[in-house]
Amino acid sequence: MDIIVYSTEWCGPCKMVKQYLKERGVPFKTIDVGSDQKAASDMVKLTGQMSVPVIYNGKTYVIGFSKNQLDKLIAGKEMD
């Protein structure tokens, strides 16, 4: 499962998400939407949201830092 974390350099919750994933040994790719306008546009098209972090596993996404939702995403479970 490829997890993508859309984030910015200055986003506190983004740092928390990445730390949470690292602590659980979950591989992920970071896309800095603060410096990549195309990626920011893609993120908005995907989610309809302009805020970060957005965590995406190829079929569903989580907006913000929610341990419960991240655990479901990591496990591949459907979101509520």
Summary of the structure (lengths in Angstrom):
residues: 80
radius of gyration: 11.5
end to end distance: 19.9
largest distance: 31.9
contacts: 214
relative contact order: 0.24
helix: 40%
strand: 20%
